[in-house]
Amino acid sequence: MIEENARGSGAELLDVHRLRLVETAAPRLTPGERLAMDRVWDRLVGANPHFFDGPVLVCAGAEREGPYGLTVSWVRTTYRHFALRRVPGATSWLPSFFVSVLQPADDGRLLVGRMSNSTAAPGRWQLPGGSLEPPDGDEPLDMGSLHRHAARELSEETGIDTPPDDLTFWNVTRAGNGSIGVLFRAPALPEALLRERHAAMAAAERAEDREPELDRIALIRSAAQLPDLAGPHADYLEPIVRRYAEGDGGTAVPGVPGVSI
């Protein structure tokens, strides 16, 4: 059993080949937890008006099924729920359930992005991606919907439009706080095209008086180059980049500089 509420433990890759998704009931908040959550949320919105209380999924648990299978239990809630992370002693707190995309350049380097000041994690470097949203109507939450959500996040954050069917399921990560991330790999693209698409997306967002979610991108070849990216990093980024570089790094070209921002 994966301890879904583990805070402060290290992030890891779970080496998952088969993923099963099961909806479950949300935990009941005590009146005190709900009051404290609302107060924290109001403070967060006051400090950053870009926050919104839209629908989102969280992870209620993750359990192994054999050596390479994983069952993830998920719950429907809203972004306000994440304010419980900042409430001391809250027992109804649940971690995130998200998708991320490994976007390689055609020389084997991997795209990472820096979160802008309009996001919940300003300055943090991570892969393109985001929290999952509930499926529409009676649609199931399955691998097809995860593919579509990952493609949408990639497009919104980098400007790279990749058909969902062109994304390949790569692995599952568990962050140090228990959050579960489903990882996809996109087809490799030329560096010039990656930068052009991100710049065009960022310009279009700013023209609408919005900050892009990723205000900067970089291309890295290995985890050894992560310290060259000034600022905090998502804790699950290092093991992902290390595995990618060791065994799934694409067509690396000797002599090409590692980090390119």
Secondary structure, 3 states (H helix, E strand, C coil): CECCCCCCCCCEECCCCEEEEEECCCCCCCHHHHHHHHHHHHHHHHHCCCCCCCEEEEEEEEEEECCCEEEEEEEEEEHHHHHHHHCCCCCCCCCEEEEEEECEECCCCEEEEEECCCCCCCCCEECCEEECCCCCCCCCCCHHHHHHHHHHHHHHHHCCCCCHHHCEEEEEEECCCCCEEEEEECCCECHHHHHHHHHHHHHHHHHCCCCCCEEEEEEECCHHHHHHCCCCECCCHHHHHHHHHHHCCCCCCCCCCCCEC
